[in-house]
Every structure is written in C-alpha cells, then in structure tokens.
C-alpha cells in the first residue's frame, strides 16, 4: 500500500491533529488507503512539506511570506485549503473565580504587565501563564490577534503540545493558557472574552458560528500541486458532508 496512490502523510498543527486523525480514521474505513497523521506544530508541518517528508501540512495559521518564498524558490506550487474554523479558548484553573477577561487584560497578562489575579478581580494569587512554543500556529495567531503583535513575557512557560497546556492549567491554581476549542475539557474553565470591554462571550461552536466570539480562525491544509492526484481524494472527503460532520463532532466549526 505504501507505494499506492493513497499512501499519504499529514503533519503539523496540534490544533488540527484530533480532527485530522478522526478524518483519516473514517476515510480509511470507508475508502481504504493509508493516511498517517502526526503533530508538532504548524511550522513543523510547513517545513516538512518543503522538505518533501509530508504530503499535507496541517496549519492553524496562514503561511508566512518567507515560507511562501521558500516554496517558490524550490519551484513548488502551493495549494491552500480551508478545512474548518476554530475558536481559540482562554482557559484557567477551575478553582479560579475570574470568569471573564478583556482582550487588553489578556494582552497585559501574557506580556507581563498584569502579574496577579487580584488585578483582574480575582484572588491574591500570582498568575502563571502558559503558552505554546514558537513553532505553533496557535502561538502565532494568539500573538497577532490577542497581543496585537507584542512579545510574550520572558517568563512565559512554553508547552510542546496543547494537551500539556490543559494538563498544566488543571494542576496549577494561578494558571492561564490558550487552546483550540476541541481541547477544552471539564478539567479546566474557559473564560468569556471581550474585545470592546462591554460584551463578554464564552467560546463555543455556536458563538464561533454566529461570530459573537471574537477569537476565531481558519484551519488549513497545504499541499504541493504536483501531489494533487495523491491528496485530493482525502481532502475532498474532509470537505464533503460526512467530513464536515466530523469537524462538528470533534468540536470545531464546519465550513457550512
């Protein structure tokens, strides 16, 4: 099978990982073929696509200008497909009484201006901020859209995977972190977010769909056009009605 048209690898975004795994599982059951899925971060997937060690790069951010330039230099024609949308949730420890934060407060927490929960209406408790590492598309997206491109504070605790953020936040009283919607679990508490300081909205599929939740982003698959014949059957499956049904089941927002 490894030599067959259907043998393909998907690598990249941790956010896309649970979705890509479920899609691959169902695709192989119904259509056959061999699809392997690994995480590591959007940047890792994009590098692997450039090197030719993966057929599809999964990303939770758009490809950067310098990345696109590298593909052009190596004479590869990139194809970008939006496969779903995701609400980026801010999560805190369940024992924390704080239930809502503004974008400005989040910026101040993650850049190090605010260091104690009492500054945002919580208990007198130091804030322990968790982030994804720099190769993560979620890290990039959060920096761009929530921190308005300001740098994360020096003492930020970088986590190699999204699951590690959930684990750490659930075990640390003063913790805060950010994760893709599908990772939100009863072990942590998702806070309501406001960009205007007036309307606070909790992250959910419904609030992402009706665009009332402010931190929503597209999720992508990238591939080299010369591999189109190989990857299109799988990508078409993801974009089909059964594939988009899986998007909703996993906890993300379908395209329709």
C-alpha positions as CSV (number, residue, x, y, z in Angstrom):
1,X,0.0,0.0,0.0
2,X,2.9,2.4,0.8
3,X,3.6,2.7,-2.9
4,X,-0.1,3.2,-3.8
5,X,-1.7,6.5,-4.7
6,X,-3.4,6.7,-1.3
7,X,-0.4,6.4,1.0
8,X,0.0,9.9,2.4
9,X,1.3,11.7,5.4
10,X,-0.2,14.7,7.3
11,X,2.0,16.6,9.6
12,X,1.8,19.9,11.6
13,X,-0.7,21.8,13.7
14,X,-1.5,20.3,17.1
15,X,-4.9,22.1,16.9
16,X,-5.7,20.3,13.7
17,X,-4.3,16.9,15.0
18,X,-7.5,15.5,16.6
19,X,-9.6,16.5,13.6
20,X,-7.1,15.1,11.0
21,X,-6.8,11.8,13.0
22,X,-10.6,11.3,13.1
23,X,-10.9,12.3,9.4
24,X,-8.1,9.8,8.4
25,X,-9.6,7.0,10.5
26,X,-13.1,7.4,8.9
27,X,-11.6,7.9,5.4
28,X,-9.5,4.7,5.6
29,X,-12.6,2.8,6.9
30,X,-14.8,4.0,4.0
31,X,-12.4,4.5,1.2
32,X,-9.3,2.4,2.1
33,X,-5.8,3.9,1.6
34,X,-3.2,4.7,4.2
35,X,-3.2,8.1,5.9
36,X,-0.8,8.8,8.8
37,X,-1.2,11.9,11.0
38,X,1.4,13.5,13.3
39,X,1.5,16.8,15.2
40,X,4.5,19.0,16.1
41,X,3.1,22.4,15.3
42,X,2.2,24.4,12.1
43,X,5.7,25.5,11.5
44,X,7.0,21.9,11.7
45,X,4.4,20.7,9.2
46,X,5.2,23.5,6.7
47,X,8.9,22.7,7.0
48,X,8.2,19.0,6.3
49,X,6.1,19.9,3.3
50,X,9.0,22.0,1.9
51,X,11.4,19.1,2.6
52,X,9.1,16.6,0.9
53,X,8.7,14.5,4.1
54,X,4.9,15.0,4.2
55,X,2.2,15.3,1.6
56,X,0.0,17.6,3.6
57,X,0.9,20.3,6.1
58,X,-1.8,21.0,8.7
59,X,-1.7,24.6,9.9
60,X,-3.7,26.8,12.3
61,X,-2.4,29.9,10.8
62,X,-1.8,31.2,7.3
63,X,1.6,30.5,5.7
64,X,4.0,33.4,6.2
65,X,5.6,35.4,3.5
66,X,9.1,34.0,4.0
67,X,7.7,30.4,4.0
68,X,5.9,31.0,0.7
69,X,9.1,32.5,-0.8
70,X,11.0,29.3,0.1
71,X,8.4,27.2,-1.8
72,X,8.7,29.5,-4.8
73,X,12.5,29.1,-4.7
74,X,12.2,25.3,-4.7
75,X,9.7,25.5,-7.7
76,X,6.8,24.1,-5.7
77,X,3.3,25.4,-6.3
78,X,1.4,25.6,-3.1
79,X,-2.3,24.9,-2.7
80,X,-4.2,26.1,0.4
81,X,-7.5,24.6,1.5
82,X,-9.5,25.9,4.5
83,X,-10.9,22.8,6.1
84,X,-12.7,24.2,9.2
85,X,-12.7,27.0,11.7
86,X,-11.6,27.1,15.3
87,X,-12.4,29.3,18.3
88,X,-9.3,29.9,20.4
89,X,-10.3,29.5,24.0
90,X,-8.6,31.0,27.0
91,X,-8.5,28.6,29.9
92,X,-7.9,28.9,33.6
93,X,-7.8,26.7,36.7
94,X,-11.3,25.6,37.8
95,X,-10.8,27.0,41.3
96,X,-10.3,30.5,39.9
97,X,-13.3,32.8,40.5
98,X,-12.5,35.0,37.5
99,X,-15.0,34.3,34.7
100,X,-14.3,37.0,32.0
101,X,-11.3,39.0,30.6
102,X,-11.0,41.7,28.0
103,X,-8.5,41.5,25.1
104,X,-6.5,44.3,26.8
105,X,-6.3,42.3,30.1
106,X,-5.2,39.2,28.2
107,X,-2.5,41.3,26.4
108,X,-1.3,42.6,29.8
109,X,-1.3,39.2,31.3
110,X,0.7,37.5,28.6
111,X,3.1,40.4,28.1
112,X,3.7,40.6,31.8
113,X,2.1,43.9,32.8
114,X,-0.5,42.1,35.0
115,X,1.1,39.5,37.3
116,X,-1.6,38.9,40.0
117,X,-5.2,37.7,39.6
118,X,-6.3,40.4,42.1
119,X,-5.6,42.9,39.3
120,X,-8.4,41.5,37.3
121,X,-10.9,40.9,40.1
122,X,-9.6,37.5,41.3
123,X,-7.8,36.2,44.4
124,X,-4.4,37.5,45.6
125,X,-2.6,34.8,43.6
126,X,0.4,35.1,41.2
127,X,-0.5,34.5,37.5
128,X,1.2,31.5,35.9
129,X,1.0,32.0,32.1
130,X,1.3,29.0,29.7
131,X,1.9,29.3,26.0
132,X,2.6,27.1,23.1
133,X,6.1,27.1,21.7
134,X,7.2,29.3,18.8
135,X,6.7,26.6,16.1
136,X,3.0,26.6,16.9
137,X,0.4,28.3,14.7
138,X,-1.7,28.9,17.8
139,X,1.2,30.8,19.4
140,X,1.5,33.0,16.3
141,X,-2.2,33.6,16.0
142,X,-2.6,34.5,19.7
143,X,0.3,36.8,19.5
144,X,-1.1,38.6,16.4
145,X,-4.7,38.8,17.2
146,X,-4.8,38.9,21.0
147,X,-1.5,40.5,21.9
148,X,-1.6,42.8,18.9
149,X,1.9,41.6,17.9
150,X,3.5,42.5,21.3
151,X,6.0,40.0,22.6
152,X,5.1,37.4,25.2
153,X,6.7,38.0,28.6
154,X,10.1,36.4,29.2
155,X,8.9,34.1,32.0
156,X,6.1,32.6,29.9
157,X,6.1,28.8,30.2
158,X,6.2,27.2,26.7
159,X,4.5,23.9,26.2
160,X,5.3,21.5,23.4
161,X,1.7,20.4,22.9
162,X,-1.8,21.6,23.5
163,X,-2.7,18.7,25.8
164,X,0.2,19.8,28.0
165,X,-1.4,23.2,28.5
166,X,-4.6,21.6,29.6
167,X,-2.7,19.3,32.0
168,X,-0.7,22.2,33.5
169,X,-3.6,24.6,33.8
170,X,-5.7,21.9,35.5
171,X,-3.0,21.3,38.1
172,X,-1.8,24.9,38.8
173,X,-4.1,27.2,40.8
174,X,-2.9,30.5,39.2
175,X,-2.6,29.2,35.7
176,X,-3.9,30.6,32.4
177,X,-3.3,29.3,28.9
178,X,-5.0,29.2,25.4
179,X,-6.1,26.2,23.4
180,X,-8.2,25.2,20.3
181,X,-11.9,24.7,21.1
182,X,-11.8,20.9,20.7
183,X,-9.3,20.7,23.6
184,X,-11.4,22.4,26.2
185,X,-12.3,19.9,28.8
186,X,-14.1,19.8,32.2
187,X,-10.6,19.7,33.8
188,X,-10.3,23.5,33.1
189,X,-12.5,26.6,32.9
190,X,-12.9,28.6,29.7
191,X,-13.3,32.3,30.3
192,X,-15.6,34.7,28.5
193,X,-13.7,37.2,26.3
194,X,-14.5,40.7,25.2
195,X,-12.8,42.9,22.6
196,X,-14.8,46.0,23.4
197,X,-15.0,45.7,27.2
198,X,-18.8,45.5,27.1
199,X,-19.9,42.3,25.6
200,X,-18.3,39.1,27.1
201,X,-18.8,35.9,25.2
202,X,-17.8,32.3,26.0
203,X,-16.1,30.2,23.3
204,X,-18.4,27.6,21.7
205,X,-19.3,26.2,18.3
206,X,-22.5,28.4,18.4
207,X,-20.7,31.6,19.3
208,X,-18.0,31.0,16.8
209,X,-20.5,30.3,14.1
210,X,-22.6,33.4,14.7
211,X,-19.3,35.4,15.1
212,X,-20.1,36.8,18.5
213,X,-17.0,35.1,20.0
214,X,-14.1,37.4,18.9
215,X,-11.2,34.9,18.6
216,X,-12.0,32.7,15.6
217,X,-9.5,31.5,13.0
218,X,-9.5,29.2,9.9
219,X,-7.7,25.9,9.9
220,X,-5.7,24.9,6.8
221,X,-4.3,22.0,4.8
222,X,-1.4,22.9,2.4
223,X,0.0,20.7,-0.3
224,X,2.3,20.8,-3.3
225,X,0.3,20.9,-6.6
226,X,2.3,18.1,-8.1
227,X,0.8,15.8,-5.4
228,X,-2.7,16.9,-6.2
229,X,-3.8,13.4,-7.6
230,X,-2.5,11.8,-4.4
231,X,-4.0,14.1,-1.8
232,X,-7.2,15.3,-3.4
233,X,-9.4,12.3,-2.6
234,X,-8.7,12.7,1.1
235,X,-9.1,16.5,1.1
236,X,-12.3,16.2,-0.9
237,X,-13.5,13.7,1.8
238,X,-12.7,16.3,4.6
239,X,-14.6,19.0,2.7
240,X,-17.6,16.7,1.9
241,X,-20.8,16.5,4.1
242,X,-19.5,13.4,6.1
243,X,-16.1,15.0,6.5
244,X,-17.6,18.3,7.8
245,X,-19.9,16.3,10.1
246,X,-16.7,15.0,11.7
247,X,-15.5,18.6,12.1
248,X,-18.5,19.4,14.3
249,X,-18.2,16.1,16.2
250,X,-14.6,16.8,17.1
251,X,-15.5,20.2,18.4
252,X,-14.6,22.6,15.7
253,X,-16.7,24.7,13.3
254,X,-17.7,23.3,10.0
255,X,-17.5,25.4,6.8
256,X,-21.2,25.3,6.0
